[in-house]
Structures are given as C-alpha cells and as structure tokens.
Amino acid sequence: MADQRWTVAEAKARFSELIDRANAKGPQTITRNGRTAAVIVSAEEWERKSRRKGNLAEFFAASPLRGSGLVVERAKDRPRKVDL
C-alpha cells in the first residue's frame, strides 16, 4: 500500500485520523517544508520490524569466517597514563 503524505500542520490537526490510517493502510509520511520529517507506522508493524533476530552467539556461529583459521590477536599494550 502506498503511504500518504501529510504536512506537519495536517498531522497535528488530524492526529487521530493519522494513527487510524497508519493502522489500516500502512506507513504515513509527515513532511516539513516539502521534505520527509517522520514516518508513522502501526505499533504492530513497529514490533515486527524492530524485533531482534537471533542473538550475538548465533550471529558469530553463522559467520562465514567460522572455521576459516583466522586468528585475531589482541594488542597487549597497556593503557596510557593520564594525569587527572
């Protein structure tokens, strides 16, 4: 579904309608001075898009470098001293 564009003034004046349309018809774009300023999406879409996919251990386990023999050495330098 194509999103609808709203000016900031329209979005403020018709905020309840803006939310209803985001829920029913998808993302709603708010513009300021002709440029996109924000996009309003339903809470359901936000949850779906921002849900974490996996964890760090799974990310490293799926790395194409796993088992490649790559050795990363840690620098053994000490932190520099700072006068406080």
Buried (B, 14 or more C-beta within 10 A) or exposed (E): EEBBEBBEEBBEEEEEEBBEBBBEEBBBBBBEEEEEBEEBBBEEEEEEEEEEEEEEEEEEEEEEEEEEEEEEEEEEEEEEEEEE
